[in-house]
Amino acid sequence: MYVKQISVFIENTPGRLADFTKVLEDAGIDLVSLSIADTTNFGILRGIVADPEKARETLAQHGYTVKVTDVLAVCVPDRPGGLAGILEKLAEKNIALEYLYSFVRKAGDHALIIVRVDQPEEAVRVLTDAGIKLLSQDEVRAL
Amino acid sequence: MEHMIWNPTMECMPRDQLRALQDDRLKDVVRRVYESVPFYRDKMQKLGLTPKDIHGVADIELLPFTEKQDLRDHYPYGMFAVPQSEIVRIHASSGTTGKPTVVGYTSGDIDRWAEMMARSMYCANIGKNDIVQVAYGYGLFTGGLGAHYGAERVGASVIPISGGNTTRQLMLIQDFGSTALCCTPSYALNLAEALQAEGITETKLKSGIFGAEPWTEAMREKIEEMLHIDAINIYGLSEVMGPGVSVECMCKQGMHIWEDHFLPEIIGENKESLPFGERGDLAFTTLTKHGMPLLRYRTHDLCTLTDEPCACGRTHVRMGRVMGRTDDMLIIRGVNVFPSQVEHALLQVEGIVPQYQIVVERQGTLDTMEVQVELSPEFMSDTVRDMEALERRIVNSIAAHALVHATVKLCQPGAIPRSEGKAKRVIDKRML
């Protein structure tokens, strides 16, 4: 029950991100979620798109370095403590978060977060057992 | 001006006598390498030469050249002309790819080196009444120990502080009353600025011997003005000996090459030996070295020679400032760096050589080297941690293979400009 995320290397110079978004626009690719991890010299842009494979190919053709990674798309009750309940479950099993960011869109009355963990299989089991919904690639596409 | 001269007999020898001495010593070194170094024997045999064919300096062009690559091919001890039991010291400089260039010295070689460095100290008016702060690196690099032995030989008090640790350098300059400084010119400028920043205007410094990297007259003026010293240019390379192959006298009009020990030549584009005054690639034949004698070693430093009499009274020829390189070697903070070393370092990390570019700048007084590396898809990661680890691995690999600290900047593929498909490997923004 994973969702494919694209990660793109973006140099930390003015205009780079604008160039990147223009490529997506020209190819009709919609970013449904986005986060950027930045360092002094570069950023890693992470995003969820409807068709990751098409996005990867398009971006590679335009000279971008892209990696596709499996991440979890987790439905979070949209109320105080909603996220805490989920993170506690992972922490109990000693599953480490690599990073986490939230979705732009909602799934019904739930907020959505993208989570990357060090033990994905274990995380899926723990969260599913706890009754927490994870979205599939098809469900993300349908959002 | 009163010129201090350590060994007037040799340093002021009339040129015809000096030439006769070189004739004898050249015949001797040719005989020694022919007998003891298979590399030279093979080369001479291929040229149909025996030591008997060399009657003196006039026959120099008959002899084969030696390139840095030859030293690499015979790593580590293949160029030594004496058994290991005769070798008392080993130094090394960074080689062109990975492996260092190794040199060995007999006790006689060390003694002659100290003598030449003693001459060099006197050239800079440094004698037994001086306190010499040696801020060249000690270790495999020849700078520290070379200066150390010379300063001891003239009877100076030597402070072997080695390179780096500017705060400590400043403390010793003040507390120990150092009167002379030996280091790279860029580090001298760095120390001068640090002193200024601390508001220290009075020191006992009066002389400095600076070398191991190219510098300019403008830098000399600045160092002299800021430190109130005479800044003397020294030249050397470990393959030939180390610092003290040549040095300026107080006239500051070119560096005297100790011709009783080295036979210099300027080599032209067609590998011909050029007359004095013409610009070309400097080559040395070591006349008195026993551990690792070299015939016509190509330094790939571009310069000119002159045998015009010098006001100091020394008769030995003078070489002008090094005007550039005839190969792609860079000198970064005194360390010789070849792009091929960086390439090798990248190969070690990535398994292939990615597109890269070396950007050298002088920030303030110190050289910086940035290696821009285009990111290969297989090294792309979604986590910052992995990417920073990759940068660190590249930094460490360059430090291990080129012995220099570089900053590494990962770039998007295609970011490094290419002309006709081939990337320009080195951008040197220093104004030298």
Interface residues (C-beta under 8 A of the other chain):
Chain A: Q5 S7 F9 I10 E11 R16 A37 T39 N41 F42 I44 R46 A60 G63 Y64 T65 V66 K67 T69 E98 Y99 R116
Chain B: L375 S376 P377 M380 S381 D382 T383 V384 M387 E388 K409 L410 C411 Q412 P413 G414 A415
